[in-house]
Amino acid sequence: MNLVNERRFISNVSGVSDTILPDTALGVTILVANIGTGSIIVRPVSTQTIDGVQSQSLGSGEVALFVSDGSSWRMLKGATASGLPAHHTTHEKGGTDEMDLSNMLGLLLTPQTPIVHSINGAFHSFPGGAAVFLNGDGAFVAAGGAGASATRTVVTAAFPAKRNQRVNVVDAAVGSTSKVNAWVSGIADGSANAGDLVDIHVMRAIAKVGSFDLDMDFMTPWAGSLSIDYVVFA
């Protein structure tokens, strides 16, 4: 059922234009839309009224439905989507009706520049401080110490001299799954560790429980004492 008896689309480009409603008849409805840039004055005939007054005005882009009750007119006023005046600036930053996106879901059409803010403020969950760091699992954990300290000891390879020597180093911190990093101590030249006396080219540490075996390969057969440094990683 069509409830609109008549549709009037009026394009008034300037000034004011009148449109006259016919005599009222119960149930008659007339749709008037201003699709121009000027104004429209809607008047009934004779002494009839629209919502108690002699005329109503429609601005550019406005639309209204006029409904007769048999003796006068009632007006339901709105705005057409196509004729709605441009107003996006009112919803933009600094506008009179600026949009608040804080509680909105979804993605914005264009990338937005974030406002300057602290990384450990309300926008993020960073705890701040130098005592924690973000690990590879995405969790904040306490930062480690200043690094492990090396232990220095002297190992003695028994005679006769051989190109491969293995000695055992006792250290209660070593477990069966520990990783031990060992190297020749950097001490003064002329000692037993001097490069012209020790031509070691491979050194391996094999962890045990409470100790590790130090396996050393030399370019020429060797025996004697050697100062080494090592670090145990659990």
HUWOZI-V953774 format. One line per field, one symbol per residue. ss: DSSP state (h for helix, s for strand, l for the rest). phi: phi as a letter, one per 40 degrees, with the letter a starting at -180 (. if undefined). burial: I if it has 16 or more other ideal C-beta (glycine too) atoms within 10 Angstrom, else O. A space follows every 50 residues. Layout:
ss=???
phi=???
burial=???
This chain:
ss=lllllssssslllllsssssslllllllssssssllllssssssllllls llslsssslllsssssssllllsssssssllllllllhhhhlllllllll lllllllllllllllllllllllllllllllssslllllsssllllllll ssssssssssssssssssssllllllllssssssllllllllllllllls ssssssslllsssssssssssssssssssssssl
phi=.ccbcabbbbbbcagbbcbbccdcadgcbbcbbcbbbcbbbbbccfccbb fgbcabbbcdgcbabbbcbhbabbbbbaaccccccdacccccdgccbdcb ccbccgbccbdbccccaccbcccbbccggccbaccccgbcbccccchccc bbabbbcccccbcbbbbbbcacccbcbcbbbbacccbdcgcccdccbbbc babbbbcbcgaacbbbbbcbdaahcacbbabbbc
burial=OOOOOOOOOIOIOOOOIOIOIOOIOOOIIIIIIIIIOIIIOIIIOOOIII OOOOOIOIOIIIIIIIIIOOOOIOOOOOIOOOIOOOOOOOOOOOOOOOOO OOOOOOOOOOOOOOOOOOOOOOOOOOOOOOOOOOOOOOOOOOOOOOOOOO OOOOIOIOOOOOOOIOOOIOIOOIOOOIOIOIOOIOOOOOOOIOOOOIOI OOIOIOIIOOOIOIOIOIOOOIOOOIIIIIIIOO
